[in-house]
Amino acid sequence: MTNLDIAEVARRSGLPASTLRYYEEKGLIASVGRAGLRRQFDPGVLQRLALIALGRTAGFSLDEIALMFAPDGSPRIDRAVLAAKADDLDATIGRLTVLRDSLRHAAACPAPTHMECPTFRRIIRAAEAGELAAGDHPPAGGRPRR
């Protein structure tokens, strides 16, 4: 298979050429040469970019992603790191679930104003403290608590 120039990699990956150059600077991808002024990449770079995109979507930093590749470019992903990130995502999902349920409660609460709703006031106190505990939201699908 023939090499791809940077414009083709950008088109196929959906990433701007500036991002590809940045990823190359960070050591995440490597060009195999140049044709004129244009960087050339092995077609395998598209799979590597897909892995980088997956890592970014999961919340890994570029430095963390860089550690997930062996010097030869093949993936070497530590399963413990994946499990820890999955635990982080579970915690984020929990916080977002509380936030979603809190917003639904605020939208449906029968109190005259939000600040008169005991549940909403608990939510505000939890937000002021920087954390929302799972017990501070109304039950899913149930009538909002007051």
HELIX and SHEET records of a PDB file:
HELIX    1   1 ILE A    6  SER A   13  1                                   8    
HELIX    2   2 ALA A   17  GLU A   25  1                                   9    
HELIX    3   3 VAL A   45  ALA A   58  1                                  14    
HELIX    4   4 LEU A   62  ALA A   66  1                                   5    
HELIX    5   5 ARG A   79  ALA A  108  1                                  30    
HELIX    6   6 HIS A  114  GLU A  116  5                                   3    
HELIX    7   7 PRO A  118  ALA A  129  1                                  12    
HELIX    8   8 ALA A  134  ASP A  136  5                                   3    
SHEET    1   A 3 LEU A   4  ASP A   5  0                                        
SHEET    2   A 3 ARG A  38  PHE A  41 -1                                        
SHEET    3   A 3 GLY A  33  ALA A  35 -1                                        
END                                                                             
